[in-house]
């Protein structure tokens, strides 16, 4: 019997009665975050050399921090991100869940004409919660 058939047979016997569902990924706004509606589309609408300070203030509101000379605005928000996986072996089941609270900071710098000169988004995982 060829080795590939032996390996297939072993895999079938080992996994008989096993069902693995997942992983299921999720990425959703943290409802307690004041800027929970900021998403990729909103951030991608910022155009260097075109978007103005007024446009940014209308779209995002007042920033968490503001610096002068040059003008820099900082916006912060959090999102809940996680992964879920479920395993069913014969009549027993198990699951694994990991959820992160991730803080995003959007830094937007403006030139002397109040147009965006550069921007970046940084990401920091604040905590991870795991359940088995």
N, C-alpha and C positions, 0 to 999 in steps of 0.2 A: 504494500500500500504506500503511495507517495506521501512524503512528509506534509504536503499542503492539506491532504485529506485528513491526516492524523490531527493536525492543528485545528482544522475546522470541527472535527468530532469532539476534541477536547473543549473547544470554545462553546459548543452547543451543550455539552454535559455540564460544564461549569455554570453557564448562564441559564440553565433550564429553570423556569419559574421566575426569572428576574425580568423586571421591567424598569427601565430608567426613563424618567420624564425630565426633560430640562437639558441644559440649564435655561432658565427663563430670566432674561435680563430686564431690568426696569430702570428708568431715569425719569424722575418726576420732580416738579417744583416742591420745595419745602413750603407748606402753607403758612408757616410763621415768618417766612422771609418777605421783607417789604417789596422786593423786586422779583417776585416769583414768576412774572410774565416775561422776563428776559430769556430769549432763546437764540439759537444759531441764526435764524433769519433776521432777528432784530439786530444782533451784533454785525452780521454781514451787510446790513444796510449802511454802515458807516463807511464812507469813501474818503480816503486820504486826498487832500487838496480840493475837495468839493463840499463835504458836509461841514456846516458851520456850527459855532458854539450855540447859537439859537436853536438850530435843528436838534442838537443833542439834548439841550435842556427841555425842549418840547417832548421829545421821545422818551427820555429817561427820568425827567424831573430833576429835583435838586440832588446833587451828589452827596455821598457820605463825607467826602473830603474834597477840598478845593485849595489849590496852590497857585500863587501868582508868579510871574516873571520866570519862565514862560507859564502860561495858563495850563494847568493839568487838573483834570477831574477824575475822581475815583468813585466807582460804583461797586457795591458788594451785594451778593445774593447767595443763597444756598440751595442745593438740590439734594434729594435723596436718591442714591443710586445703589443698586443691589443685584444679587444673583440668587436664584432659588433652584434647587435640584431635589428631585424626589426619587427614591428607589423603592421598589416593591419586590421582595424576595418571598416567593411562595405566598404565605398568608401574613407575613410581617412587612411592615413598611418603615421607611425612615426618610428623613429629609435633612437638608442642609440649607441654611439661609445666612447670607452675609449682606449687611446693609451699611452703607457709608453715608455720612453727612459731609458733603463737599462744599467748600466755600470758593466762590469765583470772585475775582476782582478784575474789573475792567478799568484800565488806565487809558485815558484819552488826553493827548497833548495837542495844543493848538498853536498855530503860528501867529505872527504879528497882525494878520488879517482876520483872526478868529476862525480860521479854517483848520480842520484836523490835519496835523502834520504826521502823527503816528498814533497807533493804539495797539494794545495787546491785552490778552486775557490770561490771567494766571489762575492756577487751580491748586487748592490745598485741602487734603482730606483731614477733617477735624476729628472724626472718630469712626471706628468700625465696630459694628455689633454683629456677633456670629451666634447662631443657634444650631445645634445638631439634633 
